[in-house]
Amino acid sequence: ISSCNITWKLPCGISMGQATCSHDYSLPGDFKEGDTVYYAAASQILPSGDSLVFGTKGEVTGPSLVLDGSDGERVAVQFPGNANPVSCLVSGLSCKAPDDRLKPGWKVGELLVYTGPNRELPQGERLRTGMRCEVVGPGATDRASSVAVLFPGHTEPLVTASVARAEDLQLCPNLLQMECLETYVAKPEKVSAR
């Protein structure tokens, strides 16, 4: 994997696309094995059962070995409670604990109401106007008003700006009929763990 300048001396215990032993290599983002990092992207549960939780402190264990052409943008991180290191984008990691107050004014863990249109997502999950959701991390950097949210029963967070606090809906009850505060309406997008 030349994009990461990795030199391997196999065999090596490899699990979940991550290196679990020491070798000579350089890591993206100027990270080094043993560095303390914080997860600063949208929280999610992975198919393995391991989880990525916004603000959780972890330790860099080595390079990502997903072998999908993007390992040069990721490092392997061991988070408490996870069975194995998880491949994380360096853009989703921070050297200091991230603030749980996000730019649009939302707070991680806050419960919001979806104000966008009814729709069915590609995996068959449904969004309905008025559904409750939980803020799980920051939204897209190019959409300042967006936030990552997780809906009950959904497996992946969505990035959307179509959310409001329940108390704000009492001030503007027509928001759910899209008759006011049009800035709350934006197309939701899936968040990728890779």
Secondary structure by P-SEA (a helix, b strand, c coil): ccccccccccccccccccccccccccccccccccbbbbbccbbbbcccccccccbbbbbbcccccccccccccbbbbbcccccbbbbbcccccccccccccccccccccbbbbbcccccccccccccccbbbbbbccccccccccbbbbbcccccbbbbbcccccaaaaaacccccccccccccbbbbbbbbcc
